[in-house]
């Protein structure tokens, strides 16, 4: 009998970009991998890789119970049809509704809490509902992986998971062969900060823009550069309640505060041209962008919050700033600009050393394989 494993997330894009090496490895090991995710252009790329694919309806933006029941019912029908031995769920709705379907059908599950999102950053009635759903879905899950100890402790304190079935993984890890230093000669004397993220307020983009204005409008002394540029890279108008309207981005560009680079399927070329990666996020699971930036030997400025401060050792491979504090962010950016080039180079090298030691994607894949094998043997 074939060993069938489902991988499910709220977008095919995230599976292709964050889990491709995992599902390739599972396939190489003889597992039959089935993808369950909403359809987008990356669904076709996953099918070209040879993976069986099922489309599922999922409203990632809303909390309509009728729409969510539709998602739950589709999970039940798909899983009943394909009969997997194990389902790996990523992102909120697959973790909840995919897992509930698995409980009814007696399918083993591995759930992944990759970040708590808006509902946990800002307490509301939705937060209470989310906690109840998480407890119903996850308390008896076979395995729940968290990306940092703060998120794990929060779930344990709220009695949403059992300690015996919970563990920590270093995010999705980073492909250290793909993300490595690129030697792109600097053609001008401009210092470039780069923020890569979905254009969401929760990513600290407002603070980034305000910090840019502080540096541009003050008598800030730039020692070794004729100018400083503040770049944004990432999708606008995503399905998220904290999405930044496109007109805000256009306004900031007209004011010459930031330059928006659009989107790309390969961030490495833009990362390579930047002098420093910035992410003033309010909270993360473990930031993939920061992992990739550090792997490419870029110094980092990020907030002292879960999912960011586990990647940056303050003053070693970057600087930590206060969350939701544009003044402190501007101060750290000023310090970064005025470091000697050799000091920033050393920061970058320390960052890659940390990635090789703690966040290599191979560690993550090895752990998944061990847990899957153990589950099947039981």
Residue pairs with C-beta under 8 A, 6 or more apart in sequence:
2 32
3 30
3 31
3 32
3 85
3 376
4 31
4 32
4 34
4 82
4 83
4 84
4 85
5 26
5 31
5 32
5 33
5 34
5 84
5 85
5 86
5 87
5 88
5 372
6 33
6 34
6 35
6 36
6 79
6 82
6 84
6 86
6 87
6 88
6 98
7 15
7 19
7 22
7 23
7 33
7 34
7 35
7 36
7 88
7 90
8 35
8 36
8 37
8 56
8 75
8 87
8 88
8 89
8 90
8 94
8 98
9 15
9 19
9 37
9 89
9 90
9 91
9 94
10 37
10 38
10 58
10 60
10 90
10 91
10 92
10 93
10 94
11 37
11 38
11 40
11 42
11 60
11 91
12 35
12 37
12 38
12 39
12 40
12 41
12 42
12 43
12 45
12 46
12 53
13 40
13 41
13 42
14 37
14 90
14 91
15 23
15 35
15 37
15 42
15 46
15 90
16 42
16 45
16 46
17 42
17 265
18 90
18 172
18 288
19 90
19 172
20 49
21 175
21 361
21 365
22 172
22 364
22 365
22 368
23 33
23 35
23 49
23 51
24 49
25 365
25 369
26 33
26 368
26 369
26 372
27 33
27 50
27 51
29 369
31 372
32 52
33 51
33 52
34 51
34 52
34 53
34 54
34 82
34 84
35 43
35 46
35 51
35 52
35 53
35 54
36 53
36 54
36 56
36 75
36 78
36 94
36 98
37 43
37 53
37 55
37 56
38 55
38 56
38 57
38 58
38 60
39 55
43 53
43 55
46 53
47 53
52 82
54 78
54 82
56 71
56 74
56 75
56 78
57 67
57 70
57 71
57 74
58 71
58 93
58 94
59 67
59 68
59 71
59 239
60 91
60 93
60 239
60 240
61 239
61 240
61 241
63 126
63 129
68 93
68 97
71 93
71 97
72 97
72 100
72 101
75 94
75 97
75 98
75 100
75 101
76 101
76 104
76 105
79 87
79 98
79 101
79 102
79 105
79 107
80 105
84 107
85 107
85 108
85 375
85 376
86 107
86 108
86 109
86 110
86 372
86 375
86 376
87 98
87 99
87 102
87 107
87 108
87 109
87 110
88 109
88 110
88 111
88 112
88 368
89 95
89 98
89 99
89 109
89 110
89 111
89 112
90 112
90 114
91 114
92 117
92 130
95 111
95 112
95 113
95 134
95 137
95 138
96 133
96 134
96 136
96 137
97 137
98 109
99 109
99 111
99 137
99 138
99 141
100 136
100 137
101 107
102 108
102 109
103 109
103 137
103 140
108 142
108 375
109 141
109 142
109 143
110 141
110 142
110 143
110 144
110 145
110 368
110 371
110 372
110 375
111 137
111 138
111 141
111 143
111 144
111 145
112 144
112 145
112 147
112 169
113 144
113 145
113 146
113 147
113 151
113 152
113 155
113 285
114 147
114 171
114 172
114 285
114 286
115 147
115 151
115 283
115 284
115 285
115 307
116 151
116 154
116 283
116 285
117 202
118 202
118 240
118 241
118 242
119 126
119 127
119 130
120 127
120 130
120 154
120 283
121 202
121 282
121 283
131 158
131 160
134 155
134 160
134 161
135 158
135 159
135 160
138 144
138 155
138 160
138 161
139 159
139 160
139 161
139 162
140 162
140 165
141 161
141 165
142 165
142 375
143 165
143 166
143 167
143 371
143 375
144 155
144 161
144 165
144 166
144 167
145 166
145 167
145 168
145 169
146 152
146 155
146 166
146 167
146 168
146 169
146 285
147 168
147 169
147 170
147 171
147 284
147 285
147 286
147 307
148 168
148 284
148 285
148 286
148 306
148 307
148 310
149 168
149 306
150 306
150 307
151 285
151 306
151 307
152 166
152 168
155 161
155 166
156 163
156 166
169 364
169 367
170 286
170 358
170 359
170 363
170 364
171 285
171 286
171 287
171 288
171 291
171 359
171 364
172 286
172 288
172 361
172 364
173 291
173 359
173 360
173 361
173 362
173 363
173 364
173 365
174 288
174 291
174 292
174 295
174 355
174 359
174 360
174 361
175 361
176 295
176 355
176 356
176 360
176 361
178 268
179 268
179 291
179 292
179 295
179 296
180 295
180 296
180 352
181 272
181 296
181 297
181 348
181 352
182 268
182 269
182 272
182 296
184 269
184 272
184 273
189 224
189 225
189 226
189 227
190 225
190 226
190 227
190 228
190 229
191 222
191 225
191 227
191 228
191 229
191 275
191 276
191 337
192 228
192 229
192 231
192 273
192 274
192 275
192 276
193 212
193 228
193 229
193 230
193 231
193 274
193 275
193 276
193 277
193 278
193 301
193 333
194 231
194 233
194 270
194 271
194 273
194 274
194 276
194 277
194 278
195 203
195 205
195 208
195 230
195 231
195 232
195 233
195 234
195 277
195 278
195 279
195 280
196 233
196 234
196 267
196 270
196 271
196 277
196 279
196 289
196 293
197 203
197 205
197 234
197 279
197 281
197 289
198 234
198 235
198 238
198 240
198 243
199 205
199 232
199 234
199 235
199 236
199 237
199 238
199 243
199 244
199 249
200 238
200 240
200 242
200 243
200 244
201 242
201 244
202 242
202 281
202 282
202 283
203 279
203 280
203 281
203 282
204 279
204 280
204 281
204 282
204 303
204 323
204 324
204 329
205 232
205 244
205 280
206 326
207 280
207 324
207 325
207 326
207 329
208 230
208 232
208 258
208 278
208 280
208 326
208 329
209 230
209 252
209 257
209 258
210 326
210 329
210 330
211 280
211 326
211 327
211 329
211 330
211 333
212 230
212 257
212 258
212 330
213 257
214 220
214 326
214 327
214 330
215 228
215 330
215 333
215 334
216 228
216 257
220 334
221 338
222 228
222 337
222 338
223 337
223 338
224 338
224 341
225 337
228 337
229 259
230 257
230 258
230 259
231 258
231 259
231 260
231 261
231 270
231 274
232 249
232 258
232 259
232 260
232 261
233 260
233 261
233 262
233 263
233 264
233 267
233 270
234 263
235 263
236 243
236 244
236 246
236 249
237 243
237 245
237 246
249 258
249 260
252 258
252 260
253 259
253 260
261 270
264 270
267 289
267 292
268 292
268 296
271 277
271 292
271 293
271 296
271 298
272 296
274 298
275 298
275 299
275 336
275 344
276 298
276 299
276 300
276 301
276 318
276 333
276 336
276 344
277 289
277 290
277 293
277 294
277 298
277 299
277 300
277 301
278 300
278 301
278 302
278 329
278 333
279 287
279 289
279 290
279 300
279 301
279 302
279 303
279 308
280 301
280 302
280 303
280 321
280 323
280 329
281 287
281 302
281 303
281 305
281 307
281 308
282 303
282 305
282 323
282 324
283 305
283 306
283 307
284 290
284 305
284 306
284 307
284 308
285 307
286 307
286 310
286 311
286 359
287 302
287 307
287 308
287 311
290 300
290 302
290 308
290 311
290 312
291 311
291 355
291 359
293 300
293 351
294 300
294 311
294 312
294 317
294 318
294 348
294 351
294 352
294 354
294 355
294 359
295 351
295 352
295 355
295 359
296 348
296 352
297 345
297 348
297 349
297 351
297 352
298 348
298 351
299 317
299 318
299 336
299 344
299 347
299 348
299 351
300 311
300 312
300 317
300 318
300 319
300 351
301 318
301 319
301 320
301 321
301 329
301 332
301 333
301 336
302 308
302 309
302 311
302 312
302 318
302 320
302 321
303 309
303 320
303 321
303 322
303 323
304 314
304 320
304 321
304 322
304 323
305 323
308 320
309 320
311 354
311 359
312 318
312 319
312 320
312 351
313 350
313 354
314 320
316 347
316 350
317 347
317 348
317 350
317 351
317 354
318 347
318 351
319 332
319 335
319 336
320 332
321 328
321 329
321 331
321 332
322 328
322 329
336 344
339 347
